[in-house]
Amino acid sequence: MNARTGTSGIAARFIQSLPTEVDSRVRRLSIASLVGQIVLIGTGGAVRLTSSGLGCPTWPRCTSGSLVNTPEMGVHGIIEFGNRTLTFALALVAVLMLVALWRIRRERRDLFLLALGLLASIPAQAVIGGVTVLTQLNPWVVGLHFLVSMALVIFSMLLVNRAYGRTGRFMNRSLESVPGSAAPLTAATAFFAALAVVLGVMVTGAGPHAGDANAPRNNLDWDVVAHFHAVPAYLVTAGVVVTVILAFRRGLRGPFRTAALTLLGLTLLQAVIGFVQYYNGIPGLLVGTHMVVGALLMAAATNLADLGRWSPKA
């Protein structure tokens, strides 16, 4: 046996070991992608709220002479470089997902394209992060960086739902039926959640947490933008309350009701955090918590809208 034959045999055995249907490996990777995207938002918040935005002052290197952070850079360098490193971990998860789907890439084109999109977005997100550093934390670029991360949370949530057969063409057809009004109601709720996120980015860009002591602000009136930000948040609350009432009145007990209750709990928690931080000088820890809960809320709103769209209609 020559080296080429041996290598081909190993490759063939590896390909044969890949899933021929959506199994636990695919599902675990989808969960890892979703969790990783939310954690990335949390570490990104830590970068900003500890003024570590320029902990690595250059890009793609951490410094002009080092790819990684150096001891002289202290904790700010560790935090910023740690956030950059997590991006590579997410890229690895995306690659592993594509590999796991390779043998069923045609049958499960929905999963393969979502995984491919997540992988393709990671270098784009890294470039936006680099532009953020090179523009000395321009608040609009920082905001775009965060919004792309939120979009990736949405796509990762869709990937989880498809992998578990909760929604999509290959969904479990035994799921309970929901009212026909569920689809537009939950879609509107998810839209207002996304709008609240966009306005929240503008609030943060006008506030005191710039990511560095010398970083610019967007020069908007923080208090005025904060009130605009609250409007879609109120509409999300109204939408999810109506959805929960609808679910209980119809006697629903399956994933749709669970998703509605989860979103309601996160919405109320986010409202409490928002009011407390507003009336207490916007403390950094609460701002970071607000960001992470916001990511969880966006995932929950996506999940509910996805179920509202695909669940059988009564």
HELIX and SHEET records of a PDB file:
HELIX    1   1 ALA A    3  SER A   17  1                                  15    
HELIX    2   2 SER A   24  LEU A   49  1                                  26    
HELIX    3   3 PRO A   71  MET A   73  5                                   3    
HELIX    4   4 GLY A   74  ALA A  100  1                                  27    
HELIX    5   5 TRP A  102  ILE A  104  5                                   3    
HELIX    6   6 ARG A  109  LEU A  134  1                                  26    
HELIX    7   7 PRO A  139  ALA A  163  1                                  25    
HELIX    8   8 ALA A  182  ALA A  206  1                                  25    
HELIX    9   9 TRP A  222  ARG A  249  1                                  28    
HELIX   10  10 PRO A  255  TYR A  278  1                                  24    
HELIX   11  11 GLY A  284  TRP A  310  1                                  27    
END                                                                             
